Amino acid sequence: MKVIVQSLGFKASSSLDSFIHEKLKSIKYEKLIGANVVLHKGGENFPDNNYCEIRLEIPGNDVFAKRHSLHFETAISSCIDALNESLKRLKSKQIHKRQAHSMAIRDEIINQKMELNENPISEE
């Protein structure tokens, strides 16, 4: 997986960078292409807030989370938790779609068999 980490307005330490990579490894999604992580400090009104934005690149629509906290580590952990929940919902939707599609195919096959039984082919 390709990981891009950007820290805006400050230089991220190597320990913070390794923390991000370790947390991203905990995401279990087979179609994950990459992750874009943006870290920045709060503005003048909120100087104690540290923001983390993570965008996971997956086929279709990307998954995005943005969280803030007093420390970057807690903001990162909150983002990862939110992304895991989003991926879980996405996966259950995909499974539900697949099941609905297979049930529609099954129903069509049953209908065709019933039509054949009602109208048997006569041998001449």
PLY file of the C-alpha trace (Angstrom):
ply
format ascii 1.0
element vertex 124
property float x
property float y
property float z
element edge 123
property int vertex1
property int vertex2
end_header
0.00 0.00 0.00
1.26 3.45 -0.92
1.24 5.89 2.03
1.74 9.64 1.63
2.16 11.65 4.85
2.01 15.44 4.74
2.57 17.66 7.76
1.52 21.25 7.17
3.27 23.97 9.16
5.63 21.67 11.05
8.06 18.79 10.55
6.62 15.44 11.65
8.97 13.32 13.74
10.03 9.87 12.61
8.21 8.35 15.60
4.96 10.02 14.49
5.55 8.79 10.94
6.14 5.21 12.13
3.04 5.46 14.37
0.96 6.40 11.31
2.34 3.50 9.26
1.74 1.05 12.12
-1.85 2.21 12.57
-2.55 2.00 8.84
-1.34 -1.61 8.84
-4.23 -2.44 11.18
-6.73 -1.66 8.40
-7.81 -4.93 6.84
-9.32 -4.29 3.42
-8.25 -6.36 0.44
-8.82 -3.66 -2.20
-6.88 -0.88 -0.47
-4.62 0.98 -2.93
-3.13 3.76 -0.81
-3.56 6.28 1.96
-3.09 10.05 2.06
-2.50 11.44 5.55
-2.51 15.18 6.25
-1.54 16.52 9.68
-1.91 20.18 10.65
-2.22 22.30 13.75
-5.34 24.29 14.62
-5.73 27.93 13.71
-5.49 30.97 15.97
-8.89 30.27 17.52
-7.99 26.65 18.38
-4.20 26.52 18.86
-4.30 23.35 21.00
-6.17 21.29 18.40
-4.15 19.00 16.16
-5.94 17.78 13.06
-5.56 14.53 11.15
-7.18 13.83 7.79
-6.89 10.40 6.18
-8.16 9.49 2.73
-8.07 5.79 1.82
-7.86 5.12 -1.88
-10.06 2.20 -2.87
-11.78 1.32 -6.14
-14.90 3.44 -6.50
-15.32 6.23 -3.97
-12.49 6.95 -1.54
-13.12 6.72 2.20
-12.29 9.86 4.22
-12.06 10.76 7.91
-11.03 13.94 9.70
-10.54 14.16 13.46
-8.92 16.56 15.91
-7.49 16.16 19.38
-4.97 17.63 21.78
-2.35 15.14 20.51
-1.73 13.92 16.98
-1.60 10.29 18.11
-5.16 10.35 19.48
-6.42 12.17 16.38
-4.78 9.51 14.17
-6.26 6.68 16.24
-9.72 8.27 16.03
-9.39 8.56 12.25
-8.33 4.93 11.91
-11.28 3.79 14.05
-13.71 5.86 11.95
-12.21 4.49 8.72
-12.49 0.90 9.97
-16.18 1.49 10.71
-16.73 3.04 7.27
-15.00 0.11 5.56
-17.08 -2.34 7.59
-20.30 -0.62 6.44
-19.06 -0.53 2.86
-18.22 -4.22 2.90
-21.62 -5.17 4.37
-23.35 -3.12 1.64
-21.34 -4.93 -1.02
-22.21 -8.33 0.47
-25.90 -7.36 0.67
-25.87 -6.30 -3.01
-24.21 -9.56 -4.02
-26.74 -11.60 -2.05
-29.66 -9.65 -3.53
-28.28 -10.21 -7.02
-27.82 -13.96 -6.46
-31.35 -14.23 -5.01
-32.76 -12.49 -8.10
-30.93 -14.97 -10.34
-32.19 -17.88 -8.24
-35.77 -16.61 -8.46
-35.47 -16.27 -12.23
-34.22 -19.86 -12.54
-37.08 -21.13 -10.38
-39.61 -19.22 -12.50
-38.16 -20.68 -15.70
-38.34 -24.23 -14.28
-41.94 -23.68 -13.23
-42.84 -22.44 -16.71
-41.25 -25.52 -18.25
-43.21 -27.81 -15.92
-46.49 -26.07 -16.76
-45.87 -26.21 -20.50
-44.17 -29.54 -21.16
-42.69 -30.01 -24.59
-44.86 -32.43 -26.50
-43.17 -35.10 -28.56
-44.58 -35.64 -32.01
0 1
1 2
2 3
3 4
4 5
5 6
6 7
7 8
8 9
9 10
10 11
11 12
12 13
13 14
14 15
15 16
16 17
17 18
18 19
19 20
20 21
21 22
22 23
23 24
24 25
25 26
26 27
27 28
28 29
29 30
30 31
31 32
32 33
33 34
34 35
35 36
36 37
37 38
38 39
39 40
40 41
41 42
42 43
43 44
44 45
45 46
46 47
47 48
48 49
49 50
50 51
51 52
52 53
53 54
54 55
55 56
56 57
57 58
58 59
59 60
60 61
61 62
62 63
63 64
64 65
65 66
66 67
67 68
68 69
69 70
70 71
71 72
72 73
73 74
74 75
75 76
76 77
77 78
78 79
79 80
80 81
81 82
82 83
83 84
84 85
85 86
86 87
87 88
88 89
89 90
90 91
91 92
92 93
93 94
94 95
95 96
96 97
97 98
98 99
99 100
100 101
101 102
102 103
103 104
104 105
105 106
106 107
107 108
108 109
109 110
110 111
111 112
112 113
113 114
114 115
115 116
116 117
117 118
118 119
119 120
120 121
121 122
122 123
